[in-house]
Amino acid sequence: MSQSRRIVITGFMGAGKTTLARELARVLACDAIDLDEFITAREGRSPRELIDREGEAAFRAIESRALGDVLVTKAARVVALGGGAWTIERNRAAVKAEPDCFTVWLDAPFELCWERIAVPAGDDGERPLARERGSARALYDERRTLYGLADARVEVGAGDDVRVVAECVLMLAKDDGGPWGGKS
């Protein structure tokens, strides 16, 4: 298996992208990057703080630069994107321009995502674009078509074992015909 091939994971907030990225990194004995965590470390502020203080457009510009840096430096073989990163055309183009990237949409049902991201009444939470159910559902529905532009889609549910999901992703990447093996 090529050590240069990378997996980029997209999907809605709460779908399990970071958990899957960590499991893939464990299985592949490589590094993983959660783009939101990378941004927080680099900027000294979380995505929520950036969006709340500077607005979503400013955050998206920071996010795009961070993604570009991660891709160019090949900082990790597994990259978990933030929920909105893949919805930005320039980000999709940057990932698609990298010949060694395999993109996968981690498709979780809205109810599962909401259960994971919902916060108690009166708490602002860490998800500034999903602070209430109605707007979160609208955003979920709006983004699904764009998530569908990934190379592969993996449906996940509440009881799914992350190890099984990781195996599924690796099989799809292999079948994609890239340097993991598979089709020639």
Backbone as CSV, one residue per row, in Angstrom:
resi,resn,N_x,N_y,N_z,CA_x,CA_y,CA_z,C_x,C_y,C_z
1,MET,0.842,-1.172,0.000,0.000,0.000,0.000,0.892,1.242,0.000
2,SER,0.570,2.179,-0.857,1.365,3.396,-0.963,1.245,4.231,0.305
3,GLN,2.344,4.768,0.745,2.326,5.627,1.928,1.910,7.052,1.590
4,SER,1.696,7.357,0.294,1.326,8.714,-0.073,-0.177,8.887,-0.251
5,ARG,-0.921,7.824,-0.469,-2.370,7.909,-0.685,-3.040,8.449,0.574
6,ARG,-3.970,9.386,0.386,-4.648,10.019,1.518,-6.155,9.845,1.443
7,ILE,-6.779,9.820,2.598,-8.230,9.739,2.712,-8.715,11.045,3.330
8,VAL,-9.663,11.686,2.650,-10.275,12.915,3.138,-11.737,12.598,3.425
9,ILE,-12.154,12.847,4.674,-13.496,12.482,5.134,-14.356,13.732,5.255
10,THR,-15.533,13.675,4.639,-16.489,14.763,4.742,-17.800,14.236,5.305
11,GLY,-18.677,15.132,5.650,-19.983,14.767,6.186,-20.464,15.832,7.154
12,PHE,-21.688,15.697,7.602,-22.296,16.702,8.465,-21.695,16.663,9.870
13,MET,-21.891,17.735,10.594,-21.472,17.802,11.991,-22.054,16.613,12.753
14,GLY,-21.236,15.970,13.553,-21.718,14.862,14.366,-21.794,13.523,13.649
15,ALA,-21.361,13.471,12.389,-21.427,12.214,11.633,-20.396,11.199,12.118
16,GLY,-19.322,11.664,12.767,-18.283,10.760,13.253,-16.988,10.838,12.470
17,LYS,-16.773,11.940,11.762,-15.581,12.093,10.913,-14.283,12.001,11.703
18,THR,-14.208,12.684,12.823,-12.979,12.680,13.627,-12.708,11.296,14.204
19,THR,-13.743,10.651,14.696,-13.593,9.296,15.241,-13.102,8.342,14.164
20,LEU,-13.690,8.437,12.978,-13.267,7.584,11.871,-11.830,7.900,11.467
21,ALA,-11.482,9.166,11.408,-10.108,9.550,11.032,-9.099,8.955,12.005
22,ARG,-9.401,9.008,13.277,-8.481,8.444,14.279,-8.348,6.928,14.131
23,GLU,-9.458,6.263,13.828,-9.406,4.812,13.643,-8.623,4.457,12.378
24,LEU,-8.855,5.166,11.299,-8.095,4.918,10.066,-6.604,5.142,10.300
25,ALA,-6.270,6.185,11.023,-4.858,6.467,11.320,-4.251,5.342,12.156
26,ARG,-5.028,4.826,13.093,-4.539,3.711,13.910,-4.279,2.478,13.039
27,VAL,-5.241,2.149,12.192,-5.122,0.972,11.330,-3.964,1.132,10.344
28,LEU,-3.812,2.311,9.792,-2.779,2.562,8.782,-1.434,2.949,9.396
29,ALA,-1.395,3.101,10.715,-0.175,3.534,11.412,0.369,4.815,10.789
30,CYS,-0.510,5.814,10.743,-0.138,7.094,10.147,-0.756,8.233,10.954
31,ASP,-0.516,9.440,10.504,-1.084,10.619,11.163,-2.459,10.945,10.595
32,ALA,-3.294,11.529,11.448,-4.596,12.049,11.037,-4.694,13.487,11.506
33,ILE,-5.414,14.279,10.751,-5.662,15.667,11.125,-7.159,15.919,11.078
34,ASP,-7.675,16.492,12.143,-9.020,17.033,12.165,-8.850,18.510,11.807
35,LEU,-9.425,18.936,10.690,-9.178,20.300,10.211,-9.609,21.353,11.228
36,ASP,-10.721,21.134,11.919,-11.153,22.110,12.933,-10.141,22.200,14.078
37,GLU,-9.594,21.067,14.508,-8.579,21.073,15.567,-7.293,21.746,15.071
38,PHE,-6.929,21.500,13.823,-5.759,22.128,13.210,-5.922,23.644,13.195
39,ILE,-7.107,24.108,12.806,-7.389,25.548,12.769,-7.310,26.129,14.169
40,THR,-7.891,25.442,15.142,-7.870,25.933,16.526,-6.437,26.092,17.028
41,ALA,-5.603,25.087,16.758,-4.198,25.153,17.200,-3.456,26.283,16.486
42,ARG,-3.699,26.429,15.223,-2.979,27.429,14.430,-3.446,28.859,14.708
43,GLU,-4.748,29.032,14.852,-5.319,30.377,15.018,-5.441,30.805,16.481
44,GLY,-5.372,29.832,17.402,-5.547,30.153,18.808,-6.996,30.413,19.172
45,ARG,-7.892,30.104,18.262,-9.335,30.257,18.484,-10.048,29.122,17.762
46,SER,-11.154,28.674,18.342,-11.931,27.588,17.747,-12.741,28.111,16.560
47,PRO,-13.215,27.199,15.713,-14.107,27.632,14.639,-15.295,28.437,15.168
48,ARG,-15.858,28.007,16.289,-16.980,28.749,16.872,-16.578,30.188,17.187
49,GLU,-15.426,30.356,17.846,-14.974,31.710,18.188,-14.722,32.541,16.928
50,LEU,-14.126,31.939,15.933,-13.859,32.655,14.681,-15.150,33.080,13.998
51,ILE,-16.123,32.171,13.929,-17.403,32.493,13.295,-18.144,33.556,14.094
52,ASP,-18.189,33.393,15.415,-18.907,34.354,16.256,-18.286,35.748,16.204
53,ARG,-16.964,35.836,16.149,-16.286,37.143,16.209,-16.013,37.768,14.845
54,GLU,-15.739,36.918,13.840,-15.338,37.457,12.541,-16.321,37.140,11.424
55,GLY,-17.257,36.253,11.683,-18.246,35.881,10.674,-17.855,34.616,9.936
56,GLU,-18.871,33.989,9.334,-18.637,32.733,8.641,-17.710,32.904,7.440
57,ALA,-17.848,33.989,6.692,-17.000,34.177,5.503,-15.524,34.242,5.880
58,ALA,-15.206,34.946,6.957,-13.807,35.026,7.411,-13.321,33.645,7.849
59,PHE,-14.182,32.912,8.564,-13.793,31.564,8.978,-13.542,30.677,7.764
60,ARG,-14.411,30.735,6.762,-14.243,29.891,5.578,-12.935,30.195,4.858
61,ALA,-12.517,31.455,4.838,-11.231,31.811,4.222,-10.078,31.186,5.010
62,ILE,-10.153,31.250,6.331,-9.136,30.628,7.189,-9.129,29.119,6.972
63,GLU,-10.313,28.532,6.917,-10.452,27.097,6.718,-9.847,26.665,5.381
64,SER,-10.101,27.423,4.328,-9.560,27.086,3.008,-8.036,27.156,2.991
65,ARG,-7.474,28.179,3.624,-6.003,28.278,3.710,-5.436,27.096,4.496
66,ALA,-6.080,26.754,5.604,-5.605,25.632,6.426,-5.661,24.331,5.631
67,LEU,-6.749,24.098,4.927,-6.870,22.881,4.126,-5.789,22.853,3.048
68,GLY,-5.570,23.977,2.390,-4.520,24.043,1.376,-3.164,23.692,1.947
69,ASP,-2.874,24.206,3.128,-1.588,23.913,3.776,-1.468,22.436,4.131
70,VAL,-2.535,21.846,4.645,-2.523,20.424,5.002,-2.290,19.575,3.751
71,LEU,-2.936,19.946,2.654,-2.789,19.178,1.413,-1.389,19.327,0.819
72,VAL,-0.883,20.535,0.767,0.426,20.793,0.156,1.555,20.154,0.949
73,THR,1.476,20.253,2.264,2.555,19.705,3.099,2.414,18.206,3.318
74,LYS,1.262,17.662,2.889,0.983,16.235,3.103,1.166,15.878,4.582
75,ALA,0.621,16.757,5.440,0.789,16.647,6.885,0.201,15.375,7.475
76,ALA,-0.774,14.777,6.790,-1.393,13.554,7.319,-1.996,12.759,6.174
77,ARG,-2.057,11.447,6.364,-2.700,10.577,5.360,-4.206,10.553,5.502
78,VAL,-4.710,10.937,6.664,-6.151,10.956,6.891,-6.524,12.358,7.369
79,VAL,-7.518,12.943,6.700,-7.954,14.301,7.036,-9.460,14.292,7.239
80,ALA,-9.900,14.728,8.424,-11.319,14.897,8.716,-11.655,16.367,8.528
81,LEU,-12.512,16.659,7.567,-12.912,18.034,7.311,-13.982,18.475,8.297
82,GLY,-14.099,19.775,8.472,-15.234,20.315,9.204,-16.486,20.120,8.363
83,GLY,-17.647,20.193,8.980,-18.898,19.914,8.280,-19.170,20.762,7.055
84,GLY,-18.650,21.982,7.021,-18.912,22.854,5.884,-17.778,22.962,4.885
85,ALA,-16.615,22.422,5.204,-15.444,22.608,4.336,-15.683,22.087,2.924
86,TRP,-16.286,20.910,2.796,-16.497,20.291,1.482,-17.547,21.041,0.666
87,THR,-18.373,21.852,1.317,-19.420,22.575,0.598,-18.866,23.784,-0.153
88,ILE,-17.635,24.139,0.109,-16.991,25.273,-0.559,-16.284,24.756,-1.807
89,GLU,-16.651,25.291,-2.959,-16.140,24.783,-4.232,-14.619,24.802,-4.298
90,ARG,-13.982,25.866,-3.823,-12.512,25.932,-3.905,-11.851,24.844,-3.052
91,ASN,-12.497,24.443,-1.971,-11.956,23.358,-1.154,-12.080,22.019,-1.872
92,ARG,-13.233,21.794,-2.500,-13.398,20.557,-3.271,-12.377,20.517,-4.406
93,ALA,-12.181,21.645,-5.060,-11.217,21.708,-6.170,-9.798,21.431,-5.679
94,ALA,-9.450,21.970,-4.517,-8.101,21.756,-3.969,-7.871,20.278,-3.662
95,VAL,-8.869,19.626,-3.079,-8.735,18.202,-2.766,-8.691,17.386,-4.056
96,LYS,-9.572,17.688,-4.983,-9.622,16.941,-6.248,-8.347,17.139,-7.074
97,ALA,-7.680,18.276,-6.894,-6.434,18.543,-7.635,-5.279,17.678,-7.148
98,GLU,-5.427,17.116,-5.949,-4.400,16.234,-5.402,-4.660,14.817,-5.903
99,PRO,-3.789,14.270,-6.734,-4.058,12.958,-7.335,-4.067,11.807,-6.336
100,ASP,-3.551,12.037,-5.150,-3.463,10.950,-4.174,-4.576,10.971,-3.131
101,CYS,-5.599,11.813,-3.319,-6.674,11.913,-2.334,-7.907,11.121,-2.743
102,PHE,-8.407,10.343,-1.806,-9.665,9.617,-1.952,-10.633,10.254,-0.965
103,THR,-11.766,10.744,-1.459,-12.724,11.419,-0.587,-13.893,10.498,-0.269
104,VAL,-14.316,10.540,0.979,-15.436,9.705,1.411,-16.408,10.548,2.231
105,TRP,-17.689,10.397,1.901,-18.771,11.058,2.624,-19.273,10.099,3.690
106,LEU,-19.107,10.475,4.925,-19.633,9.715,6.048,-21.072,10.193,6.244
107,ASP,-22.011,9.398,5.762,-23.420,9.777,5.691,-24.191,9.210,6.878
108,ALA,-24.416,10.057,7.860,-25.177,9.683,9.058,-26.555,10.335,8.979
109,PRO,-27.578,9.672,9.499,-28.906,10.285,9.492,-28.942,11.542,10.360
110,PHE,-29.823,12.476,9.985,-29.901,13.733,10.712,-30.143,13.513,12.202
111,GLU,-31.031,12.595,12.550,-31.360,12.387,13.970,-30.118,12.024,14.787
112,LEU,-29.253,11.206,14.237,-28.017,10.840,14.930,-27.101,12.059,15.057
113,CYS,-26.947,12.794,13.975,-26.109,14.008,14.030,-26.661,14.985,15.060
114,TRP,-27.966,15.205,15.044,-28.562,16.156,15.975,-28.370,15.695,17.415
115,GLU,-28.539,14.414,17.647,-28.332,13.883,19.002,-26.916,14.194,19.494
116,ARG,-25.945,14.113,18.588,-24.545,14.339,18.956,-24.192,15.820,19.084
117,ILE,-24.880,16.687,18.357,-24.497,18.112,18.373,-25.428,18.979,19.201
118,ALA,-26.615,18.467,19.544,-27.573,19.262,20.313,-26.984,19.630,21.669
119,VAL,-27.300,20.824,22.108,-26.804,21.298,23.409,-27.994,21.653,24.296
120,PRO,-27.794,21.603,25.594,-28.878,21.966,26.509,-29.353,23.404,26.283
121,ALA,-30.605,23.654,26.581,-31.163,24.998,26.450,-30.305,26.001,27.216
122,GLY,-30.063,27.139,26.606,-29.275,28.185,27.238,-27.783,28.067,27.012
123,ASP,-27.336,26.969,26.422,-25.915,26.765,26.139,-25.687,27.073,24.662
124,ASP,-24.667,27.870,24.365,-24.370,28.220,22.974,-23.778,27.051,22.201
125,GLY,-23.144,26.118,22.896,-22.556,24.967,22.230,-21.365,25.332,21.360
126,GLU,-20.774,24.316,20.759,-19.605,24.505,19.904,-19.965,24.547,18.430
127,ARG,-21.221,24.410,18.079,-21.641,24.348,16.678,-22.431,25.615,16.329
128,PRO,-21.747,26.687,15.961,-22.433,27.965,15.753,-23.416,27.962,14.591
129,LEU,-23.299,27.031,13.662,-24.215,26.993,12.529,-25.353,26.000,12.755
130,ALA,-25.403,25.412,13.961,-26.458,24.438,14.273,-26.907,24.596,15.715
131,ARG,-27.277,25.799,16.066,-27.660,26.050,17.454,-29.109,25.670,17.742
132,GLU,-29.904,25.507,16.709,-31.274,25.044,16.926,-31.648,24.065,15.831
133,ARG,-32.535,23.173,16.174,-32.865,22.015,15.338,-33.306,22.381,13.918
134,GLY,-34.180,23.353,13.788,-34.719,23.707,12.472,-33.642,24.170,11.501
135,SER,-32.775,25.060,11.969,-31.715,25.546,11.078,-30.678,24.452,10.816
136,ALA,-30.438,23.596,11.801,-29.501,22.488,11.605,-30.053,21.531,10.551
137,ARG,-31.342,21.232,10.600,-31.957,20.328,9.623,-31.886,20.923,8.218
138,ALA,-32.171,22.216,8.108,-32.116,22.873,6.797,-30.695,22.812,6.234
139,LEU,-29.708,23.049,7.079,-28.307,22.994,6.657,-27.923,21.570,6.244
140,TYR,-28.351,20.595,7.008,-28.107,19.183,6.697,-28.658,18.849,5.307
141,ASP,-29.910,19.218,5.070,-30.555,18.925,3.785,-29.851,19.648,2.640
142,GLU,-29.467,20.876,2.872,-28.794,21.691,1.851,-27.436,21.105,1.456
143,ARG,-26.708,20.575,2.404,-25.341,20.099,2.153,-25.263,18.701,1.537
144,ARG,-26.308,17.910,1.627,-26.245,16.512,1.184,-25.822,16.362,-0.277
145,THR,-26.336,17.197,-1.142,-25.974,17.108,-2.559,-24.483,17.341,-2.750
146,LEU,-23.935,18.285,-2.023,-22.503,18.581,-2.149,-21.646,17.468,-1.548
147,TYR,-22.083,16.900,-0.430,-21.356,15.764,0.130,-21.315,14.613,-0.876
148,GLY,-22.374,14.498,-1.661,-22.460,13.445,-2.666,-21.419,13.553,-3.768
149,LEU,-20.674,14.649,-3.814,-19.611,14.820,-4.809,-18.318,14.107,-4.393
150,ALA,-18.301,13.527,-3.199,-17.128,12.768,-2.750,-16.989,11.512,-3.614
151,ASP,-15.809,10.917,-3.595,-15.554,9.709,-4.383,-16.419,8.532,-3.938
152,ALA,-16.746,8.465,-2.657,-17.523,7.345,-2.126,-18.418,7.839,-0.993
153,ARG,-19.442,7.049,-0.714,-20.386,7.351,0.371,-20.490,6.122,1.262
154,VAL,-20.392,6.345,2.572,-20.546,5.267,3.541,-21.646,5.684,4.513
155,GLU,-22.720,4.905,4.530,-23.806,5.172,5.464,-23.416,4.633,6.840
156,VAL,-23.693,5.419,7.876,-23.403,4.999,9.239,-24.614,5.238,10.123
157,GLY,-24.707,4.413,11.161,-25.787,4.543,12.126,-25.233,4.557,13.536
158,ALA,-26.107,4.744,14.488,-25.701,4.884,15.889,-24.946,3.673,16.414
159,GLY,-25.312,2.483,16.002,-24.691,1.288,16.554,-23.507,0.760,15.765
160,ASP,-23.088,1.475,14.740,-21.995,0.986,13.900,-20.655,1.053,14.623
161,ASP,-19.887,-0.011,14.480,-18.549,-0.094,15.062,-17.580,0.663,14.156
162,VAL,-16.842,1.595,14.707,-15.926,2.411,13.910,-14.887,1.557,13.188
163,ARG,-14.524,0.416,13.761,-13.557,-0.473,13.090,-14.139,-1.035,11.801
164,VAL,-15.410,-1.370,11.823,-16.074,-1.896,10.624,-16.205,-0.787,9.575
165,VAL,-16.546,0.407,10.018,-16.653,1.539,9.094,-15.292,1.816,8.453
166,ALA,-14.233,1.778,9.246,-12.882,2.005,8.710,-12.528,0.941,7.671
167,GLU,-12.852,-0.311,7.953,-12.589,-1.385,6.983,-13.340,-1.137,5.689
168,CYS,-14.571,-0.685,5.793,-15.376,-0.373,4.614,-14.726,0.740,3.793
169,VAL,-14.278,1.788,4.454,-13.620,2.902,3.762,-12.358,2.418,3.056
170,LEU,-11.571,1.600,3.726,-10.337,1.091,3.112,-10.640,0.208,1.904
171,MET,-11.695,-0.575,1.970,-12.087,-1.399,0.820,-12.524,-0.516,-0.347
172,LEU,-13.284,0.515,-0.070,-13.713,1.427,-1.128,-12.519,2.138,-1.756
173,ALA,-11.572,2.539,-0.918,-10.371,3.206,-1.437,-9.576,2.244,-2.301
174,LYS,-9.503,0.999,-1.878,-8.783,-0.018,-2.651,-9.480,-0.250,-3.991
175,ASP,-10.790,-0.371,-3.962,-11.563,-0.603,-5.179,-11.535,0.595,-6.124
176,ASP,-11.204,1.751,-5.586,-11.094,2.968,-6.389,-9.944,2.860,-7.390
177,GLY,-9.042,1.914,-7.159,-7.969,1.680,-8.101,-6.725,2.506,-7.859
178,GLY,-6.676,3.192,-6.754,-5.506,4.004,-6.447,-4.342,3.143,-5.983
179,PRO,-3.284,3.769,-5.518,-2.090,3.036,-5.121,-2.244,2.168,-3.886
180,TRP,-3.467,2.026,-3.351,-3.694,1.086,-2.255,-3.679,-0.324,-2.799
181,GLY,-3.912,-0.467,-4.069,-4.074,-1.779,-4.694,-5.365,-1.739,-5.484
182,GLY,-5.941,-2.868,-5.728,-7.220,-2.900,-6.444,-7.035,-2.864,-7.941
183,LYS,-7.965,-2.203,-8.623,-7.971,-2.169,-10.083,-6.673,-1.607,-10.627
184,SER,-6.262,-2.112,-11.768,-5.037,-1.571,-12.367,-5.357,-0.822,-13.625
